Amino acid sequence: MKKIHLLALACTFVAAFRLVAADDAKINTLTEAEKADGWKLLFDGESFAGWHNFKHDGVRAGWQVKDGALVCADPHNAGDIVTTDEYGWFELQLDYNISEAGNSGIMYHVTNDGGAVWATGPEFQLEDNVKAADPVRCGWLYALYQPPIDPATGKTLDATKPVGQWNHVRLVISHDKCVHEINGVKYFEYVLGSDDFNARVAKSKFSKMPFFAKAGSGFIALQGDHGSVSFRNIKVRPIPVF
């Protein structure tokens, strides 16, 4: 009986190991269906290819590639990084893992006109919703849009997982609607350049930034100066304009 029990445990361990190995093999890769749909990897899991610091060549030492993840390991020597290519209308998906009290963000339509990435690019906020000091929470469009009240909790909708766990982001930027999602939960929609969008910008700190949200295309940026954060499975799919 003991031998049978030990054999069963061994089989269970092997099966679990194979499952983990299979999952790891899928990190930073595209399926054939994704390739056919026009998806492109923005991070190969091994290098900084396709990325550089904003307005600088190369990537500073605070960014590292560890265990298949793009990691802001030292926010004091990292800075914001941007894609080599520019994107207009697109769908972006990625996984992020934030540190305790960490704060980061994803900016889009970033151009070199501003002194910082957020001076031109709207920001999909990333942070530890429990301990981060910034009151703008994860998944919000910084200072402009936030999710509705969740009737189940009576609080603002929050679909994030605890610190140390991977979360999935889906960001759609198109001419007729922009969508923010975290872990498969839709937060809100907005339309770039709409009366509502422009009115919100006019009431925010971005009203003093002449190039904010003015470009129809630009770089995608990852913020790297407000705490440690890791990214993986970063992929983008351009949305054609008809």
Secondary structure as GFF3:
##gff-version 3
##sequence-region A 1 242
A	DSSP	alpha_helix	2	25	.	.	.	ID=ss1
A	DSSP	alpha_helix	32	36	.	.	.	ID=ss2
A	DSSP	beta_strand	40	41	.	.	.	ID=ss3
A	DSSP	beta_strand	51	53	.	.	.	ID=ss4
A	DSSP	beta_strand	63	66	.	.	.	ID=ss5
A	DSSP	beta_strand	69	72	.	.	.	ID=ss6
A	DSSP	three_ten_helix	75	77	.	.	.	ID=ss7
A	DSSP	beta_strand	81	83	.	.	.	ID=ss8
A	DSSP	beta_strand	90	98	.	.	.	ID=ss9
A	DSSP	beta_strand	103	110	.	.	.	ID=ss10
A	DSSP	three_ten_helix	117	119	.	.	.	ID=ss11
A	DSSP	beta_strand	123	127	.	.	.	ID=ss12
A	DSSP	beta_strand	149	150	.	.	.	ID=ss13
A	DSSP	beta_strand	155	156	.	.	.	ID=ss14
A	DSSP	beta_strand	167	173	.	.	.	ID=ss15
A	DSSP	beta_strand	178	182	.	.	.	ID=ss16
A	DSSP	beta_strand	185	190	.	.	.	ID=ss17
A	DSSP	alpha_helix	195	202	.	.	.	ID=ss18
A	DSSP	three_ten_helix	205	208	.	.	.	ID=ss19
A	DSSP	beta_strand	219	222	.	.	.	ID=ss20
A	DSSP	beta_strand	229	238	.	.	.	ID=ss21
###
